[in-house]
Amino acid sequence: MSHSNDTLNNWYINATIQINRYFTIIVFCFGTIGNILNILILSQRSFRSNSCTWLFLISSYANLISILFGLTTRIKSGWNYDFTYTNRHLCKIRAFIVFTSRTIAFWLITLATINRWASSCVNVNYRRMSTLKRSQQGTIIIILISFLLYLQMFYCYDANQINVPLQCYGKSILCRHLTDLTYGFISILCPLLFMFIFGIMTILNVRQSQRRTSNFILKTIIQNNPRIFDDQHKRLKKKSEHNLLLILFIQILLLTLLTLPQAIQKIYSTIIQKNSLNSLDKTIHDFIYSFVLLLSFIANGIPFYIYTLCGGIIFRRALYDLVNMIKNRVICQS
């Protein structure tokens, strides 16, 4: 029985090392490239003037920062070369940047969901809230609150910790409970809850709007007024709004699947005392921690691919134009 436990223990240790060494590199590459392309495309004037795509743009910056500061250290840890494990200042700075940037990214997507709900409302007062200025103000508020929320990292996190998933971790039981519960509830569960609530409310608003539009078209046909079919600008705008909704809902679904396991793991970690676990249980706990952490970084890296697949012809055309522009500049310089 002991030999079987040792074999299983070694398997989990090796699996954790492989995740940190190789799988993190894959996520780092496609996440970095995807977010850089997102920033280049969404920075174009035709996109950034939209209140919802502005939020997507800033969340792409936050996702990129999270990946650059979070995954580089995970890759190094797979080769026992992570300075944040031994340098307390690097440990604190890295923890603050990663937790803050991820919180900003998730809450900006939440704000984008609220933005789509406001723009779909029949009440004109709610629709007036869906403006670029309001999105920019909301972005500033989210950034400031996220910074204040994780100032605790400069006190709570420290290097050279033992009996924890990472050597750069909370330095006391109270600190670990505080940081884990803050991240699990405020950075993950609360945004997901608001996303679902306002997502459902948006669907209800869209259905109500479609019924109103159908009734209006029917009345127009009866009155022999064909102008409703001639307004191409309105049709294009409505198609763009539909694409934004599709992007948003798919992103919410994937964010839930990829980040909820980490929230559960964080909350579970506060319930159990790792000191009371045996060697095999600790190894399994560390493996689960590394696995769900990788899933959460995948969530930071996939928005570009969601936008490309679900963003409609407008986003893909912008990507095509960007690739052509880069190619022409490279050819001209050579």
Secondary structure by P-SEA (a helix, b strand, c coil): caaaaaaaaaaaaaaaaaaaccaaaaaaaaaaaaaaaaaaaaacccccccaaaaaaaaaaaaaaaaaaacaaaaaaaaaccccccccaaaaaaaaaaaaaaaaaaaaaaaaaaaaaaaaacccaaaaaaccaaaaaaaaaaaaaaaaaaaccccccccccccccccccccccaaaaaaaaaaaaccccaaaaaaaaaaaaaaaaaaaaaaaaaaaaaaaaaaaccccccccaaaaaaaaaaaaaaaaaaaaaaaaaaccaaaaaaaaaaaacccccccaaaaaaaaaaaaaaaaaaaaaaccaaaaaaacccaaaaaaaaaaaaaaaaaaaaac
